[in-house]
Amino acid sequence: MRREGVYSSSLATWRRQYAAGELSDATVTKRGPKADPARAELKQLALVTHERDRLLVQLRNAQLVIDVQKKVAALLDQLTPPTRFASP
């Protein structure tokens, strides 16, 4: 290890720092491609857009059901004769 420039004093210092908690993983950089914040925003935008489109379809279906229910209620009102309540 001396050939690489690592001496026993360096190892002892690193061990002491590690035991004391002075060496943390914060100094270690992660490997691989870095996260692109713009890409994350685009991905989030795509998810939100997809959710909005799904909810719009669901809203259209609900409005269609409500319209059909209104028409059925109107037809049923036309079929049944009006009842007169006798006054006591």
Secondary structure, 3 states (H helix, E strand, C coil): CHHHCCCHHHHHHHHHHHHHCCCCHHHCCCCCCCCCHHHHHHHHHHHHHHHHHHHHHHHHHHHHHHHHHHHHHHHHHHHCCCCCCCCC
